[in-house]
Amino acid sequence: MSGLLRTIACRAVPALRGHTICPRANIHSRPAKEKIGAMETVVALGLFTLAILGPSGWILVHLEDYRKRA
């Protein structure tokens, strides 16, 4: 078993330590194809806020109902 692990380690370690990760970031130099308006930004941020905070707010509002059930 140790021979198998040694073989795997000998093959995996150089691959993990090697230059397999590209150090450059993927940065695009061109501007966006279409401009995003202020209203679209407001709607998108509002929907994200509702999606993230909505369920937790629902639970906090109905916390007393959940306590009565238990």
PDB file of N, CA, C and O in Angstrom, chain B, residues numbered from 101:
ATOM      1  N   MET B 101       0.813  -1.193   0.000  1.00  0.00           N
ATOM      2  CA  MET B 101       0.000   0.000   0.000  1.00  0.00           C
ATOM      3  C   MET B 101       0.862   1.264   0.000  1.00  0.00           C
ATOM      4  O   MET B 101       0.546   2.243  -0.677  1.00  0.00           O
ATOM      5  N   SER B 102       1.949   1.230   0.765  1.00  0.00           N
ATOM      6  CA  SER B 102       2.801   2.416   0.822  1.00  0.00           C
ATOM      7  C   SER B 102       3.494   2.665  -0.516  1.00  0.00           C
ATOM      8  O   SER B 102       3.777   3.811  -0.863  1.00  0.00           O
ATOM      9  N   GLY B 103       3.769   1.599  -1.267  1.00  0.00           N
ATOM     10  CA  GLY B 103       4.369   1.765  -2.588  1.00  0.00           C
ATOM     11  C   GLY B 103       3.420   2.470  -3.535  1.00  0.00           C
ATOM     12  O   GLY B 103       3.838   3.291  -4.352  1.00  0.00           O
ATOM     13  N   LEU B 104       2.124   2.143  -3.422  1.00  0.00           N
ATOM     14  CA  LEU B 104       1.108   2.797  -4.251  1.00  0.00           C
ATOM     15  C   LEU B 104       1.009   4.279  -3.900  1.00  0.00           C
ATOM     16  O   LEU B 104       0.950   5.133  -4.785  1.00  0.00           O
ATOM     17  N   LEU B 105       0.992   4.573  -2.613  1.00  0.00           N
ATOM     18  CA  LEU B 105       0.922   5.971  -2.189  1.00  0.00           C
ATOM     19  C   LEU B 105       2.170   6.741  -2.604  1.00  0.00           C
ATOM     20  O   LEU B 105       2.081   7.904  -2.999  1.00  0.00           O
ATOM     21  N   ARG B 106       3.329   6.100  -2.515  1.00  0.00           N
ATOM     22  CA  ARG B 106       4.573   6.745  -2.918  1.00  0.00           C
ATOM     23  C   ARG B 106       4.558   7.044  -4.412  1.00  0.00           C
ATOM     24  O   ARG B 106       5.020   8.102  -4.838  1.00  0.00           O
ATOM     25  N   THR B 107       4.030   6.121  -5.206  1.00  0.00           N
ATOM     26  CA  THR B 107       3.951   6.334  -6.651  1.00  0.00           C
ATOM     27  C   THR B 107       3.018   7.489  -6.982  1.00  0.00           C
ATOM     28  O   THR B 107       3.332   8.340  -7.814  1.00  0.00           O
ATOM     29  N   ILE B 108       1.865   7.507  -6.319  1.00  0.00           N
ATOM     30  CA  ILE B 108       0.902   8.596  -6.555  1.00  0.00           C
ATOM     31  C   ILE B 108       1.505   9.935  -6.132  1.00  0.00           C
ATOM     32  O   ILE B 108       1.351  10.938  -6.829  1.00  0.00           O
ATOM     33  N   ALA B 109       2.199   9.946  -4.976  1.00  0.00           N
ATOM     34  CA  ALA B 109       2.792  11.183  -4.483  1.00  0.00           C
ATOM     35  C   ALA B 109       3.898  11.674  -5.412  1.00  0.00           C
ATOM     36  O   ALA B 109       4.023  12.876  -5.650  1.00  0.00           O
ATOM     37  N   CYS B 110       4.698  10.749  -5.936  1.00  0.00           N
ATOM     38  CA  CYS B 110       5.785  11.151  -6.829  1.00  0.00           C
ATOM     39  C   CYS B 110       5.256  11.756  -8.125  1.00  0.00           C
ATOM     40  O   CYS B 110       5.895  12.624  -8.719  1.00  0.00           O
ATOM     41  N   ARG B 111       4.099  11.298  -8.552  1.00  0.00           N
ATOM     42  CA  ARG B 111       3.530  11.839  -9.788  1.00  0.00           C
ATOM     43  C   ARG B 111       2.704  13.094  -9.542  1.00  0.00           C
ATOM     44  O   ARG B 111       2.650  13.973 -10.401  1.00  0.00           O
ATOM     45  N   ALA B 112       2.061  13.191  -8.385  1.00  0.00           N
ATOM     46  CA  ALA B 112       1.160  14.315  -8.113  1.00  0.00           C
ATOM     47  C   ALA B 112       1.905  15.555  -7.646  1.00  0.00           C
ATOM     48  O   ALA B 112       1.527  16.665  -8.019  1.00  0.00           O
ATOM     49  N   VAL B 113       2.941  15.405  -6.849  1.00  0.00           N
ATOM     50  CA  VAL B 113       3.625  16.558  -6.271  1.00  0.00           C
ATOM     51  C   VAL B 113       4.245  17.455  -7.332  1.00  0.00           C
ATOM     52  O   VAL B 113       4.060  18.670  -7.254  1.00  0.00           O
ATOM     53  N   PRO B 114       4.975  16.930  -8.327  1.00  0.00           N
ATOM     54  CA  PRO B 114       5.501  17.849  -9.349  1.00  0.00           C
ATOM     55  C   PRO B 114       4.405  18.565 -10.128  1.00  0.00           C
ATOM     56  O   PRO B 114       4.569  19.716 -10.531  1.00  0.00           O
ATOM     57  N   ALA B 115       3.290  17.879 -10.337  1.00  0.00           N
ATOM     58  CA  ALA B 115       2.199  18.520 -11.070  1.00  0.00           C
ATOM     59  C   ALA B 115       1.572  19.632 -10.242  1.00  0.00           C
ATOM     60  O   ALA B 115       1.177  20.667 -10.779  1.00  0.00           O
ATOM     61  N   LEU B 116       1.483  19.417  -8.936  1.00  0.00           N
ATOM     62  CA  LEU B 116       0.896  20.448  -8.079  1.00  0.00           C
ATOM     63  C   LEU B 116       1.844  21.618  -7.859  1.00  0.00           C
ATOM     64  O   LEU B 116       1.405  22.761  -7.740  1.00  0.00           O
ATOM     65  N   ARG B 117       3.128  21.341  -7.806  1.00  0.00           N
ATOM     66  CA  ARG B 117       4.103  22.403  -7.568  1.00  0.00           C
ATOM     67  C   ARG B 117       4.561  23.080  -8.847  1.00  0.00           C
ATOM     68  O   ARG B 117       5.175  24.146  -8.801  1.00  0.00           O
ATOM     69  N   GLY B 118       4.269  22.472  -9.983  1.00  0.00           N
ATOM     70  CA  GLY B 118       4.734  23.014 -11.252  1.00  0.00           C
ATOM     71  C   GLY B 118       4.000  24.279 -11.645  1.00  0.00           C
ATOM     72  O   GLY B 118       3.206  24.819 -10.874  1.00  0.00           O
ATOM     73  N   HIS B 119       4.272  24.742 -12.845  1.00  0.00           N
ATOM     74  CA  HIS B 119       3.671  25.975 -13.339  1.00  0.00           C
ATOM     75  C   HIS B 119       2.356  25.675 -14.047  1.00  0.00           C
ATOM     76  O   HIS B 119       2.159  26.069 -15.196  1.00  0.00           O
ATOM     77  N   THR B 120       1.476  24.990 -13.373  1.00  0.00           N
ATOM     78  CA  THR B 120       0.193  24.648 -13.984  1.00  0.00           C
ATOM     79  C   THR B 120      -0.812  25.780 -13.854  1.00  0.00           C
ATOM     80  O   THR B 120      -1.777  25.841 -14.616  1.00  0.00           O
ATOM     81  N   ILE B 121      -0.598  26.678 -12.899  1.00  0.00           N
ATOM     82  CA  ILE B 121      -1.521  27.783 -12.691  1.00  0.00           C
ATOM     83  C   ILE B 121      -1.021  28.977 -13.492  1.00  0.00           C
ATOM     84  O   ILE B 121       0.140  29.370 -13.374  1.00  0.00           O
ATOM     85  N   CYS B 122      -1.893  29.549 -14.301  1.00  0.00           N
ATOM     86  CA  CYS B 122      -1.527  30.706 -15.104  1.00  0.00           C
ATOM     87  C   CYS B 122      -1.563  31.957 -14.223  1.00  0.00           C
ATOM     88  O   CYS B 122      -2.615  32.258 -13.659  1.00  0.00           O
ATOM     89  N   PRO B 123      -0.475  32.689 -14.084  1.00  0.00           N
ATOM     90  CA  PRO B 123      -0.461  33.843 -13.188  1.00  0.00           C
ATOM     91  C   PRO B 123      -1.137  35.087 -13.764  1.00  0.00           C
ATOM     92  O   PRO B 123      -1.319  36.075 -13.052  1.00  0.00           O
ATOM     93  N   ARG B 124      -1.507  35.051 -15.030  1.00  0.00           N
ATOM     94  CA  ARG B 124      -2.114  36.230 -15.640  1.00  0.00           C
ATOM     95  C   ARG B 124      -3.608  36.247 -15.400  1.00  0.00           C
ATOM     96  O   ARG B 124      -4.251  35.198 -15.381  1.00  0.00           O
ATOM     97  N   ALA B 125      -4.154  37.413 -15.220  1.00  0.00           N
ATOM     98  CA  ALA B 125      -5.594  37.583 -15.082  1.00  0.00           C
ATOM     99  C   ALA B 125      -6.209  37.743 -16.460  1.00  0.00           C
ATOM    100  O   ALA B 125      -5.559  38.215 -17.392  1.00  0.00           O
ATOM    101  N   ASN B 126      -7.460  37.347 -16.577  1.00  0.00           N
ATOM    102  CA  ASN B 126      -8.170  37.500 -17.845  1.00  0.00           C
ATOM    103  C   ASN B 126      -8.801  38.885 -17.885  1.00  0.00           C
ATOM    104  O   ASN B 126      -9.950  39.058 -17.479  1.00  0.00           O
ATOM    105  N   ILE B 127      -8.067  39.852 -18.363  1.00  0.00           N
ATOM    106  CA  ILE B 127      -8.547  41.226 -18.441  1.00  0.00           C
ATOM    107  C   ILE B 127      -8.819  41.555 -19.902  1.00  0.00           C
ATOM    108  O   ILE B 127      -7.972  41.339 -20.769  1.00  0.00           O
ATOM    109  N   HIS B 128     -10.004  42.078 -20.158  1.00  0.00           N
ATOM    110  CA  HIS B 128     -10.369  42.452 -21.519  1.00  0.00           C
ATOM    111  C   HIS B 128     -10.136  43.944 -21.691  1.00  0.00           C
ATOM    112  O   HIS B 128     -10.461  44.737 -20.808  1.00  0.00           O
ATOM    113  N   SER B 129      -9.579  44.317 -22.816  1.00  0.00           N
ATOM    114  CA  SER B 129      -9.224  45.712 -23.026  1.00  0.00           C
ATOM    115  C   SER B 129     -10.321  46.504 -23.736  1.00  0.00           C
ATOM    116  O   SER B 129     -10.258  47.732 -23.797  1.00  0.00           O
ATOM    117  N   ARG B 130     -11.318  45.813 -24.267  1.00  0.00           N
ATOM    118  CA  ARG B 130     -12.379  46.523 -24.979  1.00  0.00           C
ATOM    119  C   ARG B 130     -13.509  46.915 -24.029  1.00  0.00           C
ATOM    120  O   ARG B 130     -13.738  46.226 -23.035  1.00  0.00           O
ATOM    121  N   PRO B 131     -14.211  47.993 -24.311  1.00  0.00           N
ATOM    122  CA  PRO B 131     -15.368  48.351 -23.476  1.00  0.00           C
ATOM    123  C   PRO B 131     -16.538  47.399 -23.743  1.00  0.00           C
ATOM    124  O   PRO B 131     -16.514  46.620 -24.696  1.00  0.00           O
ATOM    125  N   ALA B 132     -17.534  47.475 -22.906  1.00  0.00           N
ATOM    126  CA  ALA B 132     -18.708  46.627 -23.059  1.00  0.00           C
ATOM    127  C   ALA B 132     -19.432  46.943 -24.369  1.00  0.00           C
ATOM    128  O   ALA B 132     -19.370  48.064 -24.874  1.00  0.00           O
ATOM    129  N   LYS B 133     -20.116  45.939 -24.905  1.00  0.00           N
ATOM    130  CA  LYS B 133     -20.834  46.141 -26.170  1.00  0.00           C
ATOM    131  C   LYS B 133     -22.015  47.086 -25.992  1.00  0.00           C
ATOM    132  O   LYS B 133     -22.291  47.913 -26.862  1.00  0.00           O
ATOM    133  N   GLU B 134     -22.712  46.963 -24.861  1.00  0.00           N
ATOM    134  CA  GLU B 134     -23.865  47.827 -24.606  1.00  0.00           C
ATOM    135  C   GLU B 134     -23.713  48.451 -23.221  1.00  0.00           C
ATOM    136  O   GLU B 134     -23.232  47.814 -22.284  1.00  0.00           O
ATOM    137  N   LYS B 135     -24.129  49.699 -23.116  1.00  0.00           N
ATOM    138  CA  LYS B 135     -24.097  50.376 -21.821  1.00  0.00           C
ATOM    139  C   LYS B 135     -25.290  49.908 -20.986  1.00  0.00           C
ATOM    140  O   LYS B 135     -26.383  49.697 -21.511  1.00  0.00           O
ATOM    141  N   ILE B 136     -25.065  49.751 -19.692  1.00  0.00           N
ATOM    142  CA  ILE B 136     -26.139  49.384 -18.778  1.00  0.00           C
ATOM    143  C   ILE B 136     -26.643  50.657 -18.129  1.00  0.00           C
ATOM    144  O   ILE B 136     -25.871  51.424 -17.553  1.00  0.00           O
ATOM    145  N   GLY B 137     -27.936  50.873 -18.227  1.00  0.00           N
ATOM    146  CA  GLY B 137     -28.530  52.095 -17.708  1.00  0.00           C
ATOM    147  C   GLY B 137     -28.691  52.071 -16.199  1.00  0.00           C
ATOM    148  O   GLY B 137     -28.515  51.040 -15.549  1.00  0.00           O
ATOM    149  N   ALA B 138     -29.030  53.237 -15.660  1.00  0.00           N
ATOM    150  CA  ALA B 138     -29.199  53.374 -14.212  1.00  0.00           C
ATOM    151  C   ALA B 138     -30.405  52.582 -13.721  1.00  0.00           C
ATOM    152  O   ALA B 138     -30.356  51.973 -12.653  1.00  0.00           O
ATOM    153  N   MET B 139     -31.484  52.587 -14.497  1.00  0.00           N
ATOM    154  CA  MET B 139     -32.684  51.869 -14.081  1.00  0.00           C
ATOM    155  C   MET B 139     -32.428  50.361 -14.059  1.00  0.00           C
ATOM    156  O   MET B 139     -32.887  49.672 -13.149  1.00  0.00           O
ATOM    157  N   GLU B 140     -31.707  49.847 -15.041  1.00  0.00           N
ATOM    158  CA  GLU B 140     -31.389  48.417 -15.052  1.00  0.00           C
ATOM    159  C   GLU B 140     -30.532  48.044 -13.850  1.00  0.00           C
ATOM    160  O   GLU B 140     -30.701  46.976 -13.263  1.00  0.00           O
ATOM    161  N   THR B 141     -29.612  48.930 -13.491  1.00  0.00           N
ATOM    162  CA  THR B 141     -28.758  48.687 -12.332  1.00  0.00           C
ATOM    163  C   THR B 141     -29.578  48.662 -11.048  1.00  0.00           C
ATOM    164  O   THR B 141     -29.374  47.796 -10.198  1.00  0.00           O
ATOM    165  N   VAL B 142     -30.503  49.603 -10.903  1.00  0.00           N
ATOM    166  CA  VAL B 142     -31.343  49.668  -9.706  1.00  0.00           C
ATOM    167  C   VAL B 142     -32.211  48.418  -9.602  1.00  0.00           C
ATOM    168  O   VAL B 142     -32.349  47.846  -8.521  1.00  0.00           O
ATOM    169  N   VAL B 143     -32.790  47.997 -10.708  1.00  0.00           N
ATOM    170  CA  VAL B 143     -33.641  46.808 -10.697  1.00  0.00           C
ATOM    171  C   VAL B 143     -32.819  45.569 -10.349  1.00  0.00           C
ATOM    172  O   VAL B 143     -33.260  44.740  -9.552  1.00  0.00           O
ATOM    173  N   ALA B 144     -31.646  45.435 -10.928  1.00  0.00           N
ATOM    174  CA  ALA B 144     -30.803  44.273 -10.656  1.00  0.00           C
ATOM    175  C   ALA B 144     -30.365  44.241  -9.192  1.00  0.00           C
ATOM    176  O   ALA B 144     -30.426  43.187  -8.559  1.00  0.00           O
ATOM    177  N   LEU B 145     -29.930  45.364  -8.649  1.00  0.00           N
ATOM    178  CA  LEU B 145     -29.533  45.407  -7.248  1.00  0.00           C
ATOM    179  C   LEU B 145     -30.714  45.138  -6.325  1.00  0.00           C
ATOM    180  O   LEU B 145     -30.561  44.480  -5.296  1.00  0.00           O
ATOM    181  N   GLY B 146     -31.884  45.640  -6.686  1.00  0.00           N
ATOM    182  CA  GLY B 146     -33.089  45.372  -5.889  1.00  0.00           C
ATOM    183  C   GLY B 146     -33.448  43.896  -5.876  1.00  0.00           C
ATOM    184  O   GLY B 146     -33.816  43.356  -4.833  1.00  0.00           O
ATOM    185  N   LEU B 147     -33.346  43.244  -7.017  1.00  0.00           N
ATOM    186  CA  LEU B 147     -33.664  41.815  -7.074  1.00  0.00           C
ATOM    187  C   LEU B 147     -32.632  40.984  -6.307  1.00  0.00           C
ATOM    188  O   LEU B 147     -32.992  40.019  -5.633  1.00  0.00           O
ATOM    189  N   PHE B 148     -31.359  41.352  -6.407  1.00  0.00           N
ATOM    190  CA  PHE B 148     -30.339  40.649  -5.635  1.00  0.00           C
ATOM    191  C   PHE B 148     -30.584  40.819  -4.136  1.00  0.00           C
ATOM    192  O   PHE B 148     -30.465  39.859  -3.374  1.00  0.00           O
ATOM    193  N   THR B 149     -30.925  42.034  -3.715  1.00  0.00           N
ATOM    194  CA  THR B 149     -31.193  42.294  -2.307  1.00  0.00           C
ATOM    195  C   THR B 149     -32.386  41.486  -1.830  1.00  0.00           C
ATOM    196  O   THR B 149     -32.356  40.905  -0.745  1.00  0.00           O
ATOM    197  N   LEU B 150     -33.433  41.447  -2.635  1.00  0.00           N
ATOM    198  CA  LEU B 150     -34.622  40.675  -2.282  1.00  0.00           C
ATOM    199  C   LEU B 150     -34.319  39.185  -2.216  1.00  0.00           C
ATOM    200  O   LEU B 150     -34.812  38.492  -1.326  1.00  0.00           O
ATOM    201  N   ALA B 151     -33.524  38.692  -3.139  1.00  0.00           N
ATOM    202  CA  ALA B 151     -33.188  37.265  -3.159  1.00  0.00           C
ATOM    203  C   ALA B 151     -32.321  36.869  -1.972  1.00  0.00           C
ATOM    204  O   ALA B 151     -32.435  35.753  -1.467  1.00  0.00           O
ATOM    205  N   ILE B 152     -31.453  37.777  -1.521  1.00  0.00           N
ATOM    206  CA  ILE B 152     -30.554  37.436  -0.422  1.00  0.00           C
ATOM    207  C   ILE B 152     -31.214  37.699   0.934  1.00  0.00           C
ATOM    208  O   ILE B 152     -31.143  36.853   1.825  1.00  0.00           O
ATOM    209  N   LEU B 153     -31.843  38.838   1.099  1.00  0.00           N
ATOM    210  CA  LEU B 153     -32.404  39.209   2.399  1.00  0.00           C
ATOM    211  C   LEU B 153     -33.855  38.799   2.577  1.00  0.00           C
ATOM    212  O   LEU B 153     -34.348  38.777   3.705  1.00  0.00           O
ATOM    213  N   GLY B 154     -34.550  38.477   1.502  1.00  0.00           N
ATOM    214  CA  GLY B 154     -35.968  38.123   1.587  1.00  0.00           C
ATOM    215  C   GLY B 154     -36.253  36.914   2.462  1.00  0.00           C
ATOM    216  O   GLY B 154     -37.070  37.018   3.377  1.00  0.00           O
ATOM    217  N   PRO B 155     -35.616  35.771   2.224  1.00  0.00           N
ATOM    218  CA  PRO B 155     -35.917  34.599   3.056  1.00  0.00           C
ATOM    219  C   PRO B 155     -35.594  34.784   4.535  1.00  0.00           C
ATOM    220  O   PRO B 155     -36.356  34.340   5.393  1.00  0.00           O
ATOM    221  N   SER B 156     -34.479  35.432   4.840  1.00  0.00           N
ATOM    222  CA  SER B 156     -34.149  35.646   6.253  1.00  0.00           C
ATOM    223  C   SER B 156     -35.127  36.634   6.893  1.00  0.00           C
ATOM    224  O   SER B 156     -35.483  36.479   8.061  1.00  0.00           O
ATOM    225  N   GLY B 157     -35.556  37.629   6.155  1.00  0.00           N
ATOM    226  CA  GLY B 157     -36.558  38.558   6.668  1.00  0.00           C
ATOM    227  C   GLY B 157     -37.890  37.868   6.922  1.00  0.00           C
ATOM    228  O   GLY B 157     -38.561  38.150   7.915  1.00  0.00           O
ATOM    229  N   TRP B 158     -38.273  36.962   6.025  1.00  0.00           N
ATOM    230  CA  TRP B 158     -39.509  36.201   6.201  1.00  0.00           C
ATOM    231  C   TRP B 158     -39.454  35.388   7.491  1.00  0.00           C
ATOM    232  O   TRP B 158     -40.424  35.353   8.249  1.00  0.00           O
ATOM    233  N   ILE B 159     -38.326  34.741   7.739  1.00  0.00           N
ATOM    234  CA  ILE B 159     -38.184  33.931   8.948  1.00  0.00           C
ATOM    235  C   ILE B 159     -38.230  34.813  10.192  1.00  0.00           C
ATOM    236  O   ILE B 159     -38.861  34.446  11.183  1.00  0.00           O
ATOM    237  N   LEU B 160     -37.570  35.971  10.154  1.00  0.00           N
ATOM    238  CA  LEU B 160     -37.584  36.851  11.322  1.00  0.00           C
ATOM    239  C   LEU B 160     -38.975  37.413  11.590  1.00  0.00           C
ATOM    240  O   LEU B 160     -39.354  37.574  12.750  1.00  0.00           O
ATOM    241  N   VAL B 161     -39.736  37.712  10.561  1.00  0.00           N
ATOM    242  CA  VAL B 161     -41.086  38.241  10.748  1.00  0.00           C
ATOM    243  C   VAL B 161     -42.003  37.178  11.343  1.00  0.00           C
ATOM    244  O   VAL B 161     -42.851  37.493  12.178  1.00  0.00           O
ATOM    245  N   HIS B 162     -41.844  35.923  10.925  1.00  0.00           N
ATOM    246  CA  HIS B 162     -42.713  34.839  11.376  1.00  0.00           C
ATOM    247  C   HIS B 162     -42.088  34.013  12.503  1.00  0.00           C
ATOM    248  O   HIS B 162     -42.489  32.870  12.719  1.00  0.00           O
ATOM    249  N   LEU B 163     -41.123  34.567  13.216  1.00  0.00           N
ATOM    250  CA  LEU B 163     -40.428  33.835  14.263  1.00  0.00           C
ATOM    251  C   LEU B 163     -41.365  33.423  15.395  1.00  0.00           C
ATOM    252  O   LEU B 163     -41.251  32.314  15.917  1.00  0.00           O
ATOM    253  N   GLU B 164     -42.283  34.296  15.776  1.00  0.00           N
ATOM    254  CA  GLU B 164     -43.236  33.962  16.839  1.00  0.00           C
ATOM    255  C   GLU B 164     -44.147  32.807  16.427  1.00  0.00           C
ATOM    256  O   GLU B 164     -44.485  31.958  17.252  1.00  0.00           O
ATOM    257  N   ASP B 165     -44.542  32.772  15.163  1.00  0.00           N
ATOM    258  CA  ASP B 165     -45.378  31.659  14.683  1.00  0.00           C
ATOM    259  C   ASP B 165     -44.612  30.347  14.747  1.00  0.00           C
ATOM    260  O   ASP B 165     -45.185  29.312  15.089  1.00  0.00           O
ATOM    261  N   TYR B 166     -43.346  30.376  14.429  1.00  0.00           N
ATOM    262  CA  TYR B 166     -42.530  29.161  14.475  1.00  0.00           C
ATOM    263  C   TYR B 166     -42.323  28.704  15.922  1.00  0.00           C
ATOM    264  O   TYR B 166     -42.252  27.504  16.183  1.00  0.00           O
ATOM    265  N   ARG B 167     -42.226  29.649  16.863  1.00  0.00           N
ATOM    266  CA  ARG B 167     -42.062  29.280  18.266  1.00  0.00           C
ATOM    267  C   ARG B 167     -43.325  28.643  18.809  1.00  0.00           C
ATOM    268  O   ARG B 167     -43.242  27.726  19.627  1.00  0.00           O
ATOM    269  N   LYS B 168     -44.497  29.102  18.379  1.00  0.00           N
ATOM    270  CA  LYS B 168     -45.766  28.554  18.852  1.00  0.00           C
ATOM    271  C   LYS B 168     -45.970  27.125  18.382  1.00  0.00           C
ATOM    272  O   LYS B 168     -46.601  26.334  19.083  1.00  0.00           O
ATOM    273  N   ARG B 169     -45.455  26.778  17.217  1.00  0.00           N
ATOM    274  CA  ARG B 169     -45.607  25.416  16.674  1.00  0.00           C
ATOM    275  C   ARG B 169     -44.783  24.421  17.454  1.00  0.00           C
ATOM    276  O   ARG B 169     -45.202  23.273  17.601  1.00  0.00           O
ATOM    277  N   ALA B 170     -43.638  24.809  17.956  1.00  0.00           N
ATOM    278  CA  ALA B 170     -42.734  23.849  18.608  1.00  0.00           C
ATOM    279  C   ALA B 170     -43.133  23.509  20.004  1.00  0.00           C
ATOM    280  O   ALA B 170     -42.460  22.715  20.663  1.00  0.00           O
TER     281      ALA B 170
END
